[in-house]
Amino acid sequence: MKEIKQKSGDDLIKFLNEKREQVRAFRFDIAGSAKKNVKAPLLARKEIARALTEENLRKAATTAKSVTA
């Protein structure tokens, strides 16, 4: 979780895109053969959720600052 909080906005977007691509690739790869690590998409989805949560917290913080200013 610390890694996600330390990422800049652009890095966070890149991270989200990479994780989404991992989940998509896993779905298509599983159809052809048996995967060894079946928890990989679950962990990737959790990381996506954490990253989206951090992104929304940052947006809320900037909105709160602009409203109070």
C-alpha positions as CSV (number, residue, x, y, z in Angstrom):
1,M,0.0,0.0,0.0
2,K,2.9,2.3,0.7
3,E,4.1,1.9,-2.9
4,I,0.8,3.1,-4.2
5,K,0.7,6.2,-2.0
6,Q,4.2,7.2,-3.1
7,K,3.5,7.0,-6.8
8,S,2.9,10.2,-8.7
9,G,-0.4,10.7,-10.7
10,D,1.1,9.5,-14.0
11,D,2.8,6.5,-12.4
12,L,-0.5,5.6,-10.7
13,I,-2.3,5.6,-14.1
14,K,0.5,3.5,-15.7
15,F,0.3,1.0,-12.7
16,L,-3.5,0.7,-13.2
17,N,-3.1,0.1,-16.9
18,E,-0.5,-2.6,-16.3
19,K,-2.6,-4.4,-13.7
20,R,-5.7,-4.3,-15.9
21,E,-3.7,-5.7,-18.8
22,Q,-2.5,-8.5,-16.5
23,V,-6.1,-9.4,-15.6
24,R,-7.2,-9.3,-19.2
25,A,-4.2,-11.4,-20.4
26,F,-4.9,-14.0,-17.7
27,R,-8.5,-14.4,-18.7
28,F,-7.5,-15.2,-22.3
29,D,-4.6,-17.4,-21.3
30,I,-6.6,-19.5,-19.0
31,A,-8.9,-20.6,-21.8
32,G,-6.1,-22.4,-23.6
33,S,-4.2,-24.0,-20.7
34,A,-4.1,-24.5,-17.0
35,K,-2.3,-21.7,-15.2
36,K,-0.1,-22.4,-12.2
37,N,-1.0,-19.4,-10.1
38,V,-4.7,-19.0,-10.1
39,K,-4.6,-16.3,-7.5
40,A,-2.8,-13.9,-9.8
41,P,-5.9,-12.2,-11.2
42,L,-7.4,-11.9,-7.7
43,L,-4.3,-10.2,-6.4
44,A,-4.2,-7.9,-9.4
45,R,-7.8,-6.9,-9.0
46,K,-7.1,-6.0,-5.3
47,E,-4.1,-3.9,-6.4
48,I,-6.4,-2.2,-8.9
49,A,-8.9,-1.4,-6.2
50,R,-6.2,0.0,-3.9
51,A,-4.9,2.2,-6.7
52,L,-8.3,3.5,-7.6
53,T,-9.0,4.2,-3.9
54,E,-5.8,6.2,-3.7
55,E,-6.7,8.1,-6.9
56,N,-10.2,8.9,-5.5
57,L,-8.7,10.1,-2.2
58,R,-6.3,12.4,-4.1
59,K,-9.2,13.8,-6.1
60,A,-11.3,14.4,-3.0
61,A,-8.4,16.2,-1.3
62,T,-7.8,18.5,-4.2
63,T,-11.6,19.2,-4.4
64,A,-11.8,19.9,-0.7
65,K,-8.8,22.3,-1.0
66,S,-10.4,24.2,-3.9
67,V,-13.8,24.5,-2.1
68,T,-12.3,25.9,1.1
69,A,-10.0,28.3,-0.7
